[in-house]
Amino acid sequence: MNERFGANRIALARWLDEYGMLAVLGAVVIGLSVATVRPHETSGREAGIRLGESLSRKASSGGFAVIAASSQLEKQFVEGFRDACARSGCTAAGIAGDPADARKLLESIAALPESPEAIACSKTAADWIVIRDRASLFPSLAAVPLVIPGEGSWPAFLTRDNLLNIGNQIAVISFLAIGMTIVVATGGIDLSVGSLVALSGVLAADFIQAHGGAEATTAVMVAGASLGIAAATISGMASGIVVTALGVPPFLATLATMLVVRGTALEWTGGESIAALPGSFVWLGRGTMGPIPVAMALMAGLYALFHFIMTRSVAGRHWLAIGGNTMVSRLAGIPVGRMVTMAYGVSGFLAGLGGIVLASQLRNASPTYGDGYELTVIAAVVVGGASLSGGRAGMLGTLTGAFLIATIQNGMNLLGVSPFVQKIVLGSVILGAVVIDRWRQALMARINH
């Protein structure tokens, strides 16, 4: 019995080690989905199809009229209704316009020898006076029932717009979290990533403004983005050199870089934002590739690439080995200084890319962008299971941690939780993740020994 209990504990510990945070993310998603169920008006093409199919099944031989407002969504409602009726062999006269158009349609229908079996309306059109007073305006239509789409219930958290909003909000943080994961794997920390976001965006926007502004060509935008990313990469590598060559603790080295870079961005712009950017510049931050936002596709590609690097490449193994034991890594022939400098350079590169994406999303750049991002990024890495002492870090864990934090923040916004309470909750989540990680490490140490 004791052996079986011990085996179960080992299995549980290993399962939590691999999938614990993913399970927490799943539980949070389920909880928020239940908590944010809201009634909503069905609209658009699908609503029209469902209503048309429902009425057609009950129809005898007559036709229908369908009336909606002129917005794109309501036009799709009319089209869906008419398509559903056509498939069922029923006729449907319909318009998507204004009350005057509705009056003309009702006048023509009232003049027919046979009245329609029902008048289908969107909820907006049903409030028009010509629809509400149709019995007095068109006596022959007084007995014709008015049907509108019913309300449904669906979690506000799981709407397409909200999920895309989470993905777009987390894209920049996720870029930074990849670099932070690598730095943490070596036993370091990078407090400069938020400032590098600002520097990259400011340099790129200033270059674009100076070479065409709102009329700048694609080549100019690429050159500006490359300049911003290069500056961030060099700054990151400079932090790595200070850490490795001068022996300055990573916390202090990157704190100094954070202040220098933020000050440089503020001085460069005089503390002002740069907004004269081309409309096409927003493609990277707001554009789509089919149904998928470009920023999210880039995020997925980067995580796949760096997951491969961390798990299958020599560089990934070296970074983890350095974080596990620097002295042993030196004795094993690993070029510790070069690898650590590379880690900070990668972090700077990804922070620079994040700055370009953020400037693209907002179509402007400001020296204050990225302020406080370093704390959120570190939280995502820690919640994802990385050890701040080094030697343990993974891209899948970091991605899970980033989505967990973004999901909790988004859910609290939907539930109307105070911003001050949100900080308390987020701090509690981070503390809980650290405590669980310590417990996990102690349990795995007992299992392995």
C-alpha positions as CSV (number, residue, x, y, z in Angstrom):
1,M,0.0,0.0,0.0
2,N,2.8,2.4,0.9
3,E,4.6,1.6,-2.3
4,R,1.5,2.3,-4.3
5,F,1.0,5.6,-2.5
6,G,4.5,6.5,-3.2
7,A,4.2,5.7,-6.9
8,N,1.0,7.8,-7.1
9,R,2.8,10.7,-5.5
10,I,5.7,10.4,-8.0
11,A,3.2,10.2,-10.9
12,L,1.3,13.2,-9.6
13,A,4.5,15.3,-9.1
14,R,5.7,14.5,-12.6
15,W,2.3,15.3,-14.1
16,L,2.2,18.7,-12.2
17,D,5.7,19.3,-13.4
18,E,4.7,18.9,-17.0
19,Y,1.1,20.0,-17.2
20,G,0.2,21.7,-13.9
21,M,0.2,25.3,-15.2
22,L,-1.6,24.3,-18.4
23,A,-4.3,22.7,-16.2
24,V,-4.6,25.9,-14.2
25,L,-5.0,27.9,-17.5
26,G,-7.8,25.5,-18.5
27,A,-9.5,25.9,-15.2
28,V,-9.3,29.7,-15.4
29,V,-10.8,29.6,-19.0
30,I,-13.7,27.4,-17.9
31,G,-14.3,29.5,-14.8
32,L,-14.3,32.8,-16.7
33,S,-16.5,31.3,-19.5
34,V,-19.1,30.3,-16.9
35,A,-18.9,33.7,-15.1
36,T,-19.3,35.8,-18.2
37,V,-22.3,34.1,-19.8
38,R,-24.5,36.9,-21.1
39,P,-27.7,37.1,-23.1
40,H,-27.0,38.5,-26.6
41,E,-29.0,39.4,-29.6
42,T,-28.4,37.0,-32.5
43,S,-27.7,38.8,-35.7
44,G,-25.9,38.5,-39.0
45,R,-26.2,35.8,-41.6
46,E,-26.4,32.9,-39.2
47,A,-29.3,34.5,-37.4
48,G,-31.1,35.0,-40.7
49,I,-30.5,31.4,-41.7
50,R,-31.8,30.0,-38.4
51,L,-34.9,32.2,-38.4
52,G,-35.6,31.4,-42.1
53,E,-35.2,27.7,-41.5
54,S,-37.4,27.8,-38.5
55,L,-40.2,29.6,-40.2
56,S,-40.0,27.6,-43.4
57,R,-40.5,24.4,-41.5
58,K,-43.8,25.7,-40.2
59,A,-44.9,27.3,-43.5
60,S,-47.9,26.0,-45.6
61,S,-47.5,27.5,-49.0
62,G,-47.1,31.3,-48.5
63,G,-44.1,33.5,-48.5
64,F,-42.4,35.8,-46.1
65,A,-41.2,39.4,-45.8
66,V,-37.9,40.2,-44.1
67,I,-37.0,43.7,-43.1
68,A,-33.7,45.0,-41.5
69,A,-31.6,48.1,-41.2
70,S,-28.9,49.1,-43.6
71,S,-25.8,48.1,-41.6
72,Q,-23.6,45.4,-43.0
73,L,-24.6,42.9,-40.3
74,E,-28.3,43.5,-40.9
75,K,-27.8,43.1,-44.7
76,Q,-26.3,39.7,-44.0
77,F,-29.3,38.9,-41.8
78,V,-31.6,39.5,-44.8
79,E,-29.4,37.5,-47.2
80,G,-29.2,34.6,-44.8
81,F,-33.0,34.6,-44.3
82,R,-33.7,34.7,-48.0
83,D,-31.2,31.9,-48.7
84,A,-32.8,29.7,-46.1
85,C,-36.2,30.3,-47.5
86,A,-35.0,29.6,-51.1
87,R,-33.5,26.2,-50.0
88,S,-36.9,25.3,-48.5
89,G,-38.8,26.3,-51.6
90,C,-40.4,29.4,-50.0
91,T,-40.4,32.9,-51.3
92,A,-39.2,35.9,-49.3
93,A,-39.4,39.5,-50.2
94,G,-36.8,41.5,-48.2
95,I,-35.0,44.8,-47.8
96,A,-32.2,46.2,-45.7
97,G,-32.6,49.9,-45.6
98,D,-34.4,52.6,-43.7
99,P,-38.0,53.1,-42.5
100,A,-39.0,54.7,-45.8
101,D,-37.8,51.5,-47.7
102,A,-39.7,49.4,-45.2
103,R,-42.9,51.4,-45.9
104,K,-42.6,50.9,-49.6
105,L,-42.1,47.1,-49.2
106,L,-45.1,46.8,-46.8
107,E,-47.3,48.9,-49.3
108,S,-46.4,46.5,-52.1
109,I,-47.1,43.4,-50.0
110,A,-50.4,44.8,-48.7
111,A,-51.5,45.3,-52.3
112,L,-51.1,41.5,-53.0
113,P,-54.1,39.2,-53.0
114,E,-52.4,37.0,-50.4
115,S,-50.6,38.2,-47.2
116,P,-47.3,36.7,-46.2
117,E,-47.2,34.1,-43.5
118,A,-44.9,36.2,-41.3
119,I,-42.8,39.4,-41.3
120,A,-39.3,38.7,-40.1
121,C,-37.5,41.7,-38.7
122,S,-34.2,42.4,-37.1
123,K,-34.5,43.8,-33.6
124,T,-33.5,47.3,-34.8
125,A,-36.1,47.4,-37.5
126,A,-38.8,46.0,-35.2
127,D,-38.7,49.3,-33.3
128,W,-39.4,51.5,-36.3
129,I,-42.8,53.2,-36.1
130,V,-43.9,51.9,-39.6
131,I,-43.4,48.3,-38.2
132,R,-45.0,48.9,-34.8
133,D,-48.0,50.6,-36.3
134,R,-48.4,48.4,-39.3
135,A,-51.9,47.2,-38.2
136,S,-53.3,50.7,-38.5
137,L,-51.2,51.7,-41.6
138,F,-51.8,48.5,-43.5
139,P,-55.0,46.8,-42.2
140,S,-54.6,43.8,-44.5
141,L,-51.3,43.0,-42.6
142,A,-52.8,43.3,-39.1
143,A,-53.1,39.6,-38.6
144,V,-49.6,38.8,-40.0
145,P,-47.3,37.9,-37.1
146,L,-44.0,39.8,-36.6
147,V,-41.0,37.5,-35.8
148,I,-37.6,38.7,-34.6
149,P,-34.5,36.6,-33.8
150,G,-34.4,35.3,-30.3
151,E,-31.7,36.1,-27.8
152,G,-29.1,33.5,-27.0
153,S,-26.6,33.0,-24.2
154,W,-22.9,32.9,-24.7
155,P,-19.8,33.6,-22.6
156,A,-18.5,37.1,-23.3
157,F,-15.1,35.7,-22.7
158,L,-15.4,33.3,-25.6
159,T,-16.5,35.7,-28.2
160,R,-14.2,35.9,-31.3
161,D,-13.5,39.6,-30.8
162,N,-12.5,39.1,-27.1
163,L,-10.2,36.1,-27.9
164,L,-8.5,38.1,-30.7
165,N,-8.2,41.0,-28.3
166,I,-6.3,38.7,-25.8
167,G,-4.1,37.4,-28.6
168,N,-3.2,40.9,-29.9
169,Q,-2.6,42.3,-26.3
170,I,-0.3,39.5,-25.4
171,A,1.7,39.4,-28.7
172,V,4.2,42.1,-27.6
173,I,4.5,40.7,-24.1
174,S,5.1,37.2,-25.6
175,F,8.0,38.4,-27.8
176,L,9.7,39.8,-24.7
177,A,8.9,36.7,-22.7
178,I,10.8,34.5,-25.2
179,G,14.0,36.6,-24.6
180,M,13.5,36.7,-20.9
181,T,13.1,32.9,-20.8
182,I,16.5,32.5,-22.4
183,V,18.1,35.0,-20.0
184,V,16.5,33.4,-17.0
185,A,17.7,30.0,-18.2
186,T,21.3,31.3,-17.8
187,G,20.6,32.5,-14.3
188,G,20.2,36.1,-15.2
189,I,17.4,38.7,-15.4
190,D,16.7,41.5,-17.9
191,L,15.0,44.6,-16.5
192,S,15.7,46.7,-19.7
193,V,13.2,45.0,-22.1
194,G,10.4,47.6,-21.5
195,S,12.8,50.5,-22.2
196,L,14.1,48.7,-25.4
197,V,10.5,48.5,-26.6
198,A,10.3,52.3,-26.4
199,L,13.7,52.9,-28.0
200,S,13.1,50.6,-30.9
201,G,9.7,52.1,-31.7
202,V,10.9,55.7,-31.4
203,L,14.0,55.2,-33.6
204,A,11.9,53.4,-36.3
205,A,9.2,56.0,-36.2
206,D,11.6,58.9,-36.3
207,F,13.4,57.4,-39.3
208,I,10.1,56.9,-41.1
209,Q,9.0,60.4,-40.3
210,A,12.3,61.9,-41.6
211,H,12.1,59.9,-44.9
212,G,8.6,60.5,-46.1
213,G,6.3,60.4,-43.1
214,A,2.8,59.3,-43.9
215,E,3.9,58.8,-47.5
216,A,6.9,56.7,-46.7
217,T,7.6,53.6,-48.9
218,T,7.8,50.0,-47.8
219,A,11.6,50.1,-48.1
220,V,11.8,53.1,-45.7
221,M,9.5,51.3,-43.2
222,V,11.6,48.2,-43.3
223,A,14.8,50.2,-42.9
224,G,13.3,52.1,-40.0
225,A,12.2,48.9,-38.3
226,S,15.6,47.4,-38.9
227,L,17.3,50.4,-37.3
228,G,15.1,50.1,-34.2
229,I,15.6,46.4,-33.8
230,A,19.4,46.7,-34.3
231,A,19.7,49.4,-31.6
232,A,17.7,47.2,-29.2
233,T,19.9,44.2,-30.0
234,I,23.1,46.1,-29.5
235,S,21.8,47.5,-26.2
236,G,21.0,43.9,-25.0
237,M,24.4,42.7,-26.0
238,A,26.0,45.6,-24.1
239,S,24.2,44.4,-21.0
240,G,25.5,40.9,-21.5
241,I,29.1,42.2,-21.9
242,V,28.8,44.2,-18.6
243,V,27.5,41.1,-16.9
244,T,30.2,38.7,-18.2
245,A,33.2,40.9,-18.7
246,L,32.9,43.2,-15.7
247,G,31.1,40.8,-13.4
248,V,28.2,43.2,-12.6
249,P,25.2,41.3,-11.3
250,P,22.5,41.1,-14.0
251,F,19.9,42.9,-11.9
252,L,22.2,46.0,-11.6
253,A,23.6,45.8,-15.1
254,T,20.1,45.7,-16.8
255,L,18.7,48.3,-14.3
256,A,21.4,50.7,-15.5
257,T,20.6,49.8,-19.2
258,M,16.9,50.4,-18.5
259,L,17.5,53.9,-17.2
260,V,20.0,54.8,-19.9
261,V,17.8,53.5,-22.7
262,R,14.6,55.1,-21.4
263,G,16.4,58.4,-20.9
264,T,17.8,58.2,-24.5
265,A,14.3,57.6,-25.9
266,L,12.9,60.6,-23.9
267,E,15.7,62.9,-24.9
268,W,15.5,61.8,-28.6
269,T,11.9,62.8,-28.8
270,G,11.7,65.5,-26.2
271,G,9.2,63.4,-24.4
272,E,6.7,63.6,-27.3
273,S,5.0,60.9,-29.4
274,I,5.7,60.4,-33.1
275,A,2.5,59.9,-35.1
276,A,3.1,60.7,-38.8
277,L,3.3,57.1,-39.9
278,P,1.9,55.5,-43.1
279,G,-1.4,53.7,-43.0
280,S,0.2,50.6,-44.3
281,F,2.6,50.5,-41.3
282,V,-0.2,49.0,-39.2
283,W,-0.1,45.8,-41.2
284,L,2.3,44.1,-38.8
285,G,0.3,45.0,-35.7
286,R,-3.3,44.9,-37.0
287,G,-3.2,43.1,-40.3
288,T,-4.4,39.6,-40.9
289,M,-3.4,36.5,-42.8
290,G,-6.7,35.1,-43.7
291,P,-8.6,34.8,-40.3
292,I,-5.3,35.0,-38.3
293,P,-3.9,38.3,-37.1
294,V,-0.3,38.8,-38.3
295,A,1.0,39.6,-34.8
296,M,-0.4,36.3,-33.5
297,A,1.0,34.3,-36.4
298,L,4.4,35.9,-35.8
299,M,4.1,35.0,-32.1
300,A,3.3,31.4,-32.9
301,G,6.2,31.1,-35.3
302,L,8.7,32.6,-32.8
303,Y,7.6,30.3,-30.1
304,A,7.9,27.3,-32.3
305,L,11.4,28.4,-33.4
306,F,12.7,29.1,-29.9
307,H,11.1,26.0,-28.5
308,F,13.2,24.0,-31.0
309,I,16.3,26.0,-30.1
310,M,15.9,25.4,-26.4
311,T,15.1,21.7,-26.7
312,R,17.0,20.5,-29.7
313,S,20.0,22.8,-30.3
314,V,23.5,23.1,-28.8
315,A,22.8,26.8,-27.9
316,G,19.7,25.8,-25.9
317,R,21.6,23.1,-23.9
318,H,24.4,25.5,-23.2
319,W,22.1,28.2,-21.9
320,L,20.4,25.7,-19.5
321,A,23.8,24.2,-18.5
322,I,25.1,27.7,-17.6
323,G,22.1,28.4,-15.4
324,G,22.4,25.0,-13.7
325,N,26.1,25.4,-12.8
326,T,28.4,28.1,-14.3
327,M,31.6,26.7,-13.0
328,V,30.9,23.2,-14.3
329,S,29.9,24.7,-17.7
330,R,33.3,26.5,-17.9
331,L,35.1,23.2,-17.1
332,A,33.1,21.5,-19.7
333,G,34.4,23.9,-22.4
334,I,31.2,25.9,-22.8
335,P,32.0,29.5,-23.9
336,V,30.0,31.0,-21.0
337,G,30.8,34.7,-21.7
338,R,29.8,34.4,-25.4
339,M,26.6,32.4,-24.7
340,V,25.4,34.8,-21.9
341,T,26.1,37.8,-24.1
342,M,24.2,36.1,-26.9
343,A,21.2,35.5,-24.5
344,Y,21.0,39.2,-23.7
345,G,21.4,40.0,-27.4
346,V,18.4,37.7,-28.3
347,S,16.4,39.4,-25.5
348,G,17.2,42.8,-26.9
349,F,16.4,41.7,-30.5
350,L,12.9,40.4,-29.4
351,A,12.3,43.5,-27.3
352,G,13.1,45.6,-30.4
353,L,10.7,43.5,-32.5
354,G,8.1,44.0,-29.9
355,G,8.6,47.7,-30.0
356,I,8.0,47.7,-33.8
357,V,4.8,45.6,-33.4
358,L,3.5,47.9,-30.7
359,A,4.2,51.0,-32.8
360,S,2.4,49.3,-35.7
361,Q,-0.6,48.4,-33.5
362,L,-1.0,52.0,-32.3
363,R,0.3,53.7,-35.4
364,N,2.6,55.9,-33.4
365,A,5.6,55.6,-31.1
366,S,6.2,57.1,-27.7
367,P,9.2,57.1,-25.3
368,T,6.9,55.9,-22.5
369,Y,5.8,52.7,-24.3
370,G,6.8,49.5,-22.6
371,D,6.8,51.1,-19.1
372,G,6.3,48.3,-16.6
373,Y,6.4,45.5,-19.2
374,E,9.5,43.9,-17.6
375,L,7.5,43.0,-14.5
376,T,4.7,41.4,-16.5
377,V,7.2,39.5,-18.6
378,I,9.1,38.2,-15.6
379,A,5.8,37.2,-14.1
380,A,4.9,35.2,-17.2
381,V,8.2,33.4,-17.2
382,V,8.0,32.6,-13.5
383,V,4.4,31.5,-13.6
384,G,5.4,29.3,-16.6
385,G,7.7,27.3,-14.3
386,A,11.1,28.8,-15.0
387,S,13.5,29.0,-12.1
388,L,14.9,32.4,-11.3
389,S,18.1,30.7,-10.1
390,G,18.6,29.3,-13.7
391,G,18.9,25.9,-15.3
392,R,15.1,25.4,-15.8
393,A,13.0,27.2,-18.4
394,G,10.8,26.3,-21.3
395,M,9.0,28.2,-24.1
396,L,5.8,26.2,-23.7
397,G,5.7,27.0,-20.0
398,T,6.4,30.7,-20.7
399,L,3.6,30.8,-23.4
400,T,1.2,29.2,-20.9
401,G,2.2,31.7,-18.2
402,A,1.8,34.7,-20.5
403,F,-1.7,33.5,-21.6
404,L,-2.6,32.8,-18.0
405,I,-1.8,36.3,-16.9
406,A,-3.5,37.9,-19.9
407,T,-6.6,35.7,-19.4
408,I,-6.9,36.6,-15.8
409,Q,-6.5,40.3,-16.5
410,N,-9.0,40.1,-19.4
411,G,-11.5,38.2,-17.3
412,M,-11.3,40.7,-14.5
413,N,-11.9,43.5,-16.9
414,L,-15.0,41.7,-18.2
415,L,-16.3,41.2,-14.7
416,G,-15.7,44.8,-13.8
417,V,-13.1,44.2,-11.1
418,S,-11.4,47.3,-9.8
419,P,-7.9,47.9,-11.3
420,F,-6.5,48.0,-7.7
421,V,-8.0,44.6,-6.9
422,Q,-6.5,43.3,-10.2
423,K,-3.0,44.2,-8.9
424,I,-3.7,42.2,-5.7
425,V,-4.9,39.2,-7.7
426,L,-2.0,39.3,-10.1
427,G,0.5,39.6,-7.2
428,S,-1.2,36.6,-5.5
429,V,-1.0,34.6,-8.7
430,I,2.7,35.2,-9.0
431,L,3.3,34.4,-5.4
432,G,1.3,31.2,-5.7
433,A,3.3,30.2,-8.7
434,V,6.6,30.7,-6.9
435,V,5.4,28.7,-3.9
436,I,4.1,25.9,-6.1
437,D,7.4,25.8,-7.9
438,R,9.3,25.6,-4.7
439,W,7.1,22.8,-3.5
440,R,7.5,21.0,-6.8
441,Q,11.3,21.3,-6.7
442,A,11.4,20.0,-3.1
443,L,9.2,17.1,-4.1
444,M,11.1,16.2,-7.2
445,A,14.4,16.4,-5.2
446,R,13.0,13.8,-2.7
447,I,11.8,11.6,-5.6
448,N,15.2,11.7,-7.4
449,H,17.1,10.9,-4.2
